[in-house]
């Protein structure tokens, strides 16, 4: 059990680590040769030029302006200067909403910490429950005197914790409601002012039913000309181009190696570079000739694969991107059911073209349910078996556990400094290492499920990461660190005493979470701004591969906010803060420091470094709101269980009512604000269409949309005309291939119209289906 001295040592280590990272960053960022590492965002925008292109040789490598070293901490106020509207124009709404999550943490926990430290800490400190406890085998430390564990069983002082739980809940809900309202308004305003994009006019249609008389492309064209005659513009069918994408990727790798050897040869023209098997052994061959031949071979394979895709009907998936003349028409199609069969002609908003995850478009729609069921099972076992390393981490937090598991380490762990290091620092860093590959694993699982956009992939991975943190990092750490740790006590005590042990032991685990917050939230965030990995990779690429300024730009790695990895981590801090606020308020200052420090660091990174791959206009906010609400309800349930073990069963109805009120608040926010994040209002779409027609009456929208959703592997210079893979219809005179099925329909519709004597045009009259085309 970590003591105050252990926490102090851990704080010293993590603060020192963070200061080292920040000092190195402050010095390295002002060196000219690192400019592209720490300011890539401005290079990509074209508003910053490299300082190594001019001046003396020494000044190209090292900053000789000593005044800049005196001002090396200027990045902190600079990160806060850009106002939010300018930040949205600079980096997008996603980045601005992401930063608001940290601000919400400060808004929630600042007043909560003030209340808890002014009311609950004195209540806890002036009690003497730990001294009067009959459970002598339960370990505790002096820091636990600040927690609810120190309040005597059955004491009326617990009413203070109950009242504070209500105050904390009402304040948290108030902040969340205001933020939901603000972000919903920001999203609608952003969408209304956003520049014209292809996804505003485009719908993804899936599960297109096969037709023996028509190809998929003809079927899609006929369906939308009939059912959306006034708004349909063009479409692009989806191809299974995964094999072609692999060939293109292999060609790029070979081209990189060829560039490397060509650069090597230009530096030493006396000898052409040679290579063996894997570049290491075997018969030596001319490296440039080898990679030139490989590239030519791959180019031929790519051309053959393109021809095969064009001719093979099996390469066409039962899906298509359908574009409309207006945003209003696209909104109607995307948000309505197309046929009486709810399993066919499924429509949804097309993701932004740059956030498409193209490999998953080739998955048959009917296989997605099976894939997701398999991943649910896989995630369950991943979560279950991860309890083993969590239990190992918790064993490190107990000196007694280490001595029992490894008696030969007793002389080492009894050393005062080593004991503080092990209990105060080691558990947090080991848990951090265990979790380092988890986001990548969860992202792979999301890709297997078949989600077609990067944003949906990230949201699914983030949801699973949150569940994993809740079950393993939080509940797993509490259970393995309390119930298992106190098992011997349970067996020797009466049944009436066991609940008391649990009630005292659970709050004591706050010391472990304090060490984890310092490792992950302090030193970890400081490491984010240091950018060690991108720094090393950039200079390696710059030395071995870069020949031109274009190559140097490609060597930059600005990175982006990995929502699936960072947002669940933030949610863990919300969970810890809300759970421990009425139980162990000593945790709150560590969490507040994390939110403030992370806000400063990530604001700097968003302004100067990160370049987001896509823009969802804050579509992830309902997930963020829902997880904070779930953390609030979990905190209320855990407090209910804890109070019952403390002899305050009469508090149960009050906490149950509080949980019900919290859930009701969530339903209110969901009904009031969530629609702004999942539905595009027709009124807003019509306003934007009207303004665009007034400003650009001669806009060639068809030309703008025609190639927007062509698979990237078809967009190179060798195949600029897309080899006939674009499917469209004329804006004015739509010509449709007539089939037997449609001829029968046309006869039926015509007869019906004649019998009614109607003078109105039917969709088929409008289309002039038989115009100049033979029957098939």
N, C-alpha and C positions, 0 to 999 in steps of 0.2 A: 504494500500500500504506500503510495507516494506521499511524502510529507511536504511541508512548506519549503524545506530546504531543497528537496528533490525538484519541486516546481521551479524554485529560484534558479537552480543549476540549468534545468531545461530551458528556461526563459533566457538565461545568459547565452547559452549555446546558440539558440535560434536567432536571437537578436544580433549576435556577432556574425552569424552566417548571413543574415539579411543585410547587415551593414557592409559586409565584404562584397556581396553581389551588387549592391547599389553603388558602392565606390568604384568597382571595376567598370560597371556600366557607365557611370558619369565620366570616367576618363576615356574609355574606349569609344564612346559615341561622338566625341569631338575630334577624333583622329580622322584625317581625310580618307584613308584607305578603308575605313569602316562605314563610310557615309551611306553606302547602299544597304548595309545590314540594318542600321538603326533608323533610316528614313526612306524605306522603299516605297511607301505610299505616295510620297511627293514625286518620286521618279516616274512612277506609273501614271501619274496625272500630268507629267510633262512640265512641271513648274519648278523643278530643281535640277541643277546641272552638277556634274561631278567636280569636286575641287581638285582632283588629281590630274585634270586636263590642262592646268595652267600653273605657272609659278615655278620656283626652283625645285630641284629633285627632292631635297630634304623636306620641303614644305608639302610635297605630294604624299609623303608618308607620315609625317608627324606634325601636329599642330604646334607652331612656334609662338602662338599668341598666348603669353602667360596670363593675360587677363581672363581668358576663357576658363582657365583652371580655377581661378578664384570664384568664377560664377558657375561652377560645375553643377550646382544644385538648382539652377534656373529652370530645369525641366519640370520641376514640381509646380510652381505657379503657372508656367506656360501651359501645362496640361489642363488647368482649370479655367483658362482665359476664354476659350472658344465657347460662345453661347450655344444653347441646345439647338435652335433653328439652323444655325450655321453648321453645327455638327451633323445634323440630319442631311443637309445638302452635301456635306463632305463625305460622309461614310454610310449614309442610309438610315432608315428608321429602325431596322433590326439592331444595329449597333447602339442607337440611342435608347431603345427599350431595354436592351441587355444591361446597360449602365444603370438604368433606373432600378433594376433589381437590387443592386448594392445600396442605392439611396433609400429604398424601402427598408432594407435591413437597418440602416442608421435611424430612419424615422420611427421604426417600431421599437428597436431595442434601446435607443437613447432614453426616452421617457420611462420605459420599463425598468431599466437599470437604476434610474434615479429613484423611482418608487421603491424598488426592492431593497436597495442599499439604505434608504432612509427609514424604511419600515420593517422589512423582513429580517435584514441582517441583525439589527438590535434585538429583535424578538428571539432569533435563533441563538445569538451570542450570550444573552443573559439567562438562557435556560441551562439546565444541567442534566439533560437526559442521558448523555453518554456516560456520565459518572454514576448515575443511579441505575443504569441498565443491568439486568440480571444476566444478560448474555455475555459472559466474560470472554468467550472464544471469538467473538466478532471483532475483527481488526478495525482500527480507525486511527486517524491522525489529527493533529491540532487544526488542520484546515477544515475538518468536518464539523467543528464547532460553529461554523458560519452557515451550516446547512440545517435542513429540517430534521435531520437525524438527532440533533441535540435537544429537541423539544420533547418533554416528557409525554409518555403515553397517556391519552385521555385529556390532555391539557386544553383549556379554553383558548390558548394561544393559536391553535390551529385555525380558528375562525379568521385570524388575520391573513393566513395563506389562502383561505377560501375567498375572502373579499378581494384579495389581490388577483386571484385567478379570474374573477369576473372583470376587474379593471383591465387586466392585461388582454383579455379576450375582446372587450368592447373597443379598446384602443387599436388593437390589431385589425379588427374588422373595419373600423372607421378609415384607417390608412389604406387598407386594401380596396375599399369601395371608391375612395377618391382617386386612387391610382388607376383602377379599372376604367372609371369614367374618363380620366385624363388620357389614358393610352388609347381607348376606343375613339375618342375625338381626334387624337393625333393620327391614328390609322386612316380614318375617313378623310381627313384633310390631306394626308400624304397621297392617298390613292387619287383624290380629285385633282391634285396639282402635278401628279406624276406624268412624265413624258410618255408619248405613245410607245407601247410595247406590243409585241406579237401576242403574248399570252392574254392581253385584254380582249382580243378578238377570237381566241382559239379555244376549242373544247376538245378534250380527248374522249374518243368513243371506243368502248371496249366491248368484247363479246358480240361482235357483229355476226349474225347468223349466216352460215354458208348457204349458197344458192347454186344449184347445178347449172343454171342458165347464165350466170353472171360471175365475173371475177369479184374479188373483195372491193376493188376500187370502183367498179361500176355499181355494185350494190350500195356502197356508201353514197355515191353521187346521186343515184336515183332516190334513195330514201330522203335525203335532205332537200333535194329539189322539190319533192312532193310535200314534205312535212314542214319545211321552212323555206317556202318559195321566194319570199321577199327579202330574206336576209342571208341565205347561203351564198358563199363566195367561191371557196376553193377547198381542197383537201389534200392531204399527204398520207398515204398508207404507211404502215409501220412494217419494216423489213427485219428479218433475223440476220443481222450483220455482225454477229459476235465473232465468227471465224475471221471475217474480213478485218475486224477491229484488232484481233490478235496479230494478224500479219502486218498491219500498219504500225502497231506498237513495236514489233520486232524490227521493222525497217528503221524506225526512229532510233532504236538502240544501236543498230549497226552504223547508222549515220553518225551517231555520237562518237563511236570508236574510230570511225574513219576521220572525223574532224580532229580527234585527239592525235592520231598518228600523223596527219598532215601538218598539224601545228608542231609536233615534235620534229618532223623533217625540215620545216622552215627554220627551226632554230639550229639545226645541224645538218646541212645539205651534203656533207661529205659522205654520209652513210644512210641508206634508206632503212627505216625501222623494219625489223624482222620479228616474227613471233612463232611459238610452237603451240602444241595442244594446250588450250586454256591459257595461252600466253606464257607457259612455264617450261614445258619439256616437249620432246618429240622432234620431228623434222621441222626445221625452220623454214618459214615461207615469208614472202614479202607481205607485210601487214596491210599496206594500202591496196595492193592488188587483191588480197584476200577479201577485204571488206567491200571493195568495189564490186567484185564478182558476187558476193552475197547479196548486196543491195540490188543488183540487176536481177538476180534470181527471184528475190522477194517481190520486186516490181512486176515481174511477169506473173507471179502467183496472185498478186493483188488484182491485176487486170482480169485474169481468168475468173477469180472469185466474184468480181463485180459483174461480169457477163453472166455467170451462173445465177446470181441473185436476181438479175433482171429477167431471166428466162424461166426460172423455176417458180411455179406457183406456190410451192411449199415454203418458200422463203418469205411469203407475204403473211403476216400475222392477222388475226381477226380484230384489228384495231386500226384507228386512223386519227390523225389530227385534222379537225374540221374548222375552217376559219369562216367568219361571218363579216358582213359589210359593216355592222355596227357593234358596239359593245353591248347595247341593249339586246340585240339578237343572240349574242353569245351568252349573256346572262340568263335569258329565258331558257335556252337549250341546256346549259350546264346545271340548272337548278330545278329541272322538271323531269318527270318520267316520260320516256319517248313512246312506249308502246304499252299495251295491256299486259304483256309478259314482262314482269319486273326483272327477269334475268337476262334480257337481251337489250341491245342498244343502250348500254350503260354509259352515261355521260358524266363528266366531271371537268372542272377547270383544268386546262393544260398548264403544267408547271412552266415557269420561265425557262426558255430554251437552254440557258447556261446552267440551270440546276437539274436538268434531266439526267437520270442515271440510266443510260441507254441499254446496258446489258439486260436489265430486268424487263424491258419492253418485249423481249423475245420470249418471255415465259407465257405459256398458255394460261388464260385467266382462270380456267377450271382447276388448275393445280395450286392456286394460291391458298385456298382453304387448307389443303393438306399440308403444305409447307409451313403455314403459320401454326397449325396444330403440333407439328413435329418440333418447332422451335419453342413452343410453350413447354413441352415436356423437357427439352434440352435445358431450358432456362431453370426449370424447377430443380433438376439434378445439379446444375452448376451452383445454384444458390445453396442447396442442401449440403453438398460436399465441401463448400468453401468454409463451412463452420469449423472444419478441422484446422486450417491455418489460423482462423480467428481464435480458437482455443489455445493454439500455440503462442500467439501474440499475448494473450491474457496471462499465460503462464510466466511470460517475461516480466509482467508488471508486479509479480509477487516474488520476493526474495525467498520465501518459504517454499514456493513451488519450484524454483530453480534448484534449491538445495536438495529437495526430494527427488527431482528428476535427474540431477547431475551432482552427486555428493562431492566429486573431485573439484568442483568449482567453489566450494564453501570458503576456502581461504581468500579467494579473489572477491567474491560478492560481499564478504564481511568488511572489506575496506570501505571506509565512509564515502570517499569520492566515487569509487566504482559503484557502490550501492545507489547513490544519488543519480549517477549516470544511467544505470540500468533501469531504475524505476521511473525516472523523470524524462528520459530522452529515448531510450531504446524501443519501447513498445510503439511509440508513434511513428518512428522511422521505419520499423519493420512492417507495420500495417500499410504505410504508404508504398513500400516496395511491393507488397503483395498485390496491391490494387493497380499497379502501374500499367499492366496490360489489359485490364478488364474493359475499359471503353472500346479498345480495338476489337476484342472478342465480341462484345455486344453489337458493334457496328457490322461485323461479319454476319452475325445472326440475322440482323435486320435486312441485310442485302439478300440473304437466302430466302427471306419471306416474300420478296418480290416487290417491294415498294419502288416506285418509279421516279421519285424525286429525292434530291439530297435532303431537302427540309423534312420530308416524311421519314426518311431513314434516320435522321438525327433525332427527331422527336420520339420515334419508337425506341431507339437506343437509350435516349435520356430517360424515358419512362422506366425501362428495365434497370438502368443504373440506379435510379431513385429507389425502386423496390429493393434492389440488392443492398444498397446502403442502409435502408430501414431495417431489413431482416438481419443482415450479417454485421455490418459495422456498428449499428446502434443496439438492436435487441440482442444480437449474438454476443457483443462485448459485455452487455449488462448481465446476461444469463450465465455465460461461461465465467464471468468474473465475479459473480456473486453466489448464485445458487450452487454451482459446482464447487466453488472455492469454500463454501460453508457446509459441504455435504457431511463432513464428519460431525459438525455441530448439530445438524439436523437429526442424525441417527442417535445422538446421545440425549436429545431433548424431548420433552413431551410435545404432543401435537399442538397444544395451545401456544407454545413458545416459537414454533417455526414461522408463523406469519410475522412475528416481531423481528426475527432475523432478516427476513426479506425486506421488511420496511426500513430497517436500518442500513442494510447492505447496498441497496440500489442507489441511493443518493451518493454513497461513497465513491461510486465509479466515475463521478465527475472529474476526479483528478486524472484519470486516464484520458478523458476527452480533452482536458486542458492541454495535455502534452501533445495530443494529435493535432489540435488546432494550431499550436505553435509551429509544429513541423510542416503541416500542410498549408496553413493559412498565412504564416509569416515568411518563413524561409522559402516555401514553395512559390509564393507570389513574387518574391524578390528574384527568384531564379527565372521567372517568366520574362521579366524585363531585361535580364542579362543576356538572354538569347545565345547561350553557348553553342548549341547544336547548329543553328543557322549560321553563326559566325564562322565556325570551323568549315562547314560545308561550302559556304560561299568562297572562302579563300582557296580551298582545294580545287573547286571548279574554275576559279579565276586563274589559277596557276596552270592547270592541266588542259582545260578545254576552251577557254575564252580566246577568240581571235578578233571579234568585232564588238561594237557597242551593243548590237542586238544580242550577241552571245552573253554579254555581261548582264543585260537585263533579264535574260532567261535564267541566269545563274542566281539571281535574287530569289529569296524565298520569304515573301512577306508574311505568309501564313494567314490565318483567319481565326475568328472566335469559334472554337469547336464546341458548339452548343451541347452536343451529346456528352461531352466530358466535363465541361465547366458548370453548367446549370445544375446538375444533380449534386455536385459538390457544394454549391451555394445552398441548395435545399437542405443538405445535412446540417449546415450551420443554423438555418431557420429552425429545424427540428430540435437541435440541441438547445438553442436559446429559449424556445417556447416551453420545452419540457423542464428545463432546469431553472427557469426564472422564478417560479414559486418554491422550488425545492433547494437549489444550491445557487444563489445569486452570484457567487464568486466567479462563476463561469462567464458572466455577461461582459465584463471589460475585455476579455480576450476575443470574444466574438465581435464586439464593436470595433476593436482595433483592426480585425480582419476586414470588415466591411469598408471601413474608411481607407485602409491601405490598398485594398484591392481596387476600390473605385478610382483612386489616384493612378495606380499602375495601368489598369486596363483603359482608362481614358487616354493616357499617353499613347498606349499601343494602338488604339483605334485611330487616333489622329495621325500618327506618324508611321505606323508599321502595317497593321492588318489590312488586307484587301479581300473583302467578302466575295465569295464565289456567286452568291445569289442574294436576292432581296425578297423577303416574304412579307414585308410591311408589318412586322411584329405579330405574325400569326401564331407564334408560340405562347403568347401571353396567357390565354386561358389555362394552359398546362401549368404555368408558373403559379397562377392564382390558386388553382385547385390543389397543388401540392402544399402550399403554405396553409391552406384551410385544413388539409388532412393532418398536417403537423400539429395544428392547433387542437384538433379533436383528439389526436393521440395523446397530447400533453394532458388534456382533461381526463381522459380515461385512466392514464397512469397515475395522475394525482388522486383520482377516485380510489384506485386500488391501494395506493400508499396510505391515504387517510383511513381506510378501513383497517389496515394493520396497526394504525396508531390509536385505535379505540375511538374513532370519530365516524362511526357508521351512519350517524344522523346527517352527515354531510353528503351522503350518496345521492339523495334526491336533488339537491342543489346542483351537483356536478352533472347529473344526467340531464337536467333541464338546460344547463349551459351548453352541453354537447348538442342537444336538439336545436337550440337557438342558433348555434354556429352553423349547423347543417342547413337550417332554414335560410340563413344569410347567404350561404353558398348558392342555394337554389334561386334566391332572388337575383343575385349578381349574374348567374348563368342566364336566366330569362331576360334580364334587363340589358346586358351588355354583350353577351357572347355572340349574338347574331352578327355583330359588326366584324367579327373575325372569321366567320364561316360562310356568310352570304354577301353577295355584292348587290346592294339595293338597286332596283331598276330605275328609280328616280335619279340616283347619282350617275348611272350609266347613260341615261338619256340626256342629262345636263352636259356631260362631257362630250357626247356625240354631237349635240347641237352646237356647242362652242367650236368644236373642231371643224364642222361643216362651214360655219361662218368664217372662220379664219383661213381655212384651206379648201376652198370649193373645188379645186382641180386636183385634189390629192389622189395619187395612184396607189390606193390601198392594196390592190391585188399584187402589184409589184413588190410592195413592202412585206406582204405576208407569204408570198409564194414559196420562198426557200427557207423560211424561218425554222421549220421543224424537220429539215432534212438531216439524216444521221451524219455526224461529223466526218465519218470516214468517206463520205461522198463529196466532201467540200474542198478537195485539194485542187491545185492548179491544173493537174493533168485531166481532171474530169469536171471542169467548170460548168458544163451544161447538165450535170447530174445524170447523164446517160439515160435520159428519158424517165427518170424515176419520179419526176414531179407530176402529180395528177391534179388537174384543175378543170374548171368549167368557165365558159365565157360569161362575162358579166351581163352582156346584152342578149345574145342568142345562145341559149343553153341547148346543146344537142345531146340527146341521151340514146344509147343503144337500146332498141326495143327488144324485149324478150317475150316468149310465149305467155309467161305469167302476167307480164304487164299489159300485153295485148288483151288478155282476158279481162283484167281489171278495167282497162280503158273502155271496153265495150259495155261492161256492167255500169260504170259511172255515167257513160254517155246516155245509155238507155234510161237510167234513173233521172237524169237531168231533163231529158226530153219528156218523160211522163209528167214531171212536175211543171213543165213549161217555164222553167227558170231561165231568166236572162243573164244570171250571174255566171261568171267564168269559174270553172273548177280548176284545181291545181293542174290537172292534166291538160285542160284547154290552154292554160297559160304557158305550159312547157312546150307545146307543139312537139310531142314525143316522136312522131315519125318523120321529122324533118330531114330529108336527104340521107337517111341511114337505112341500110338493109336490115332485115330481120335476121336474128341468129337462130 
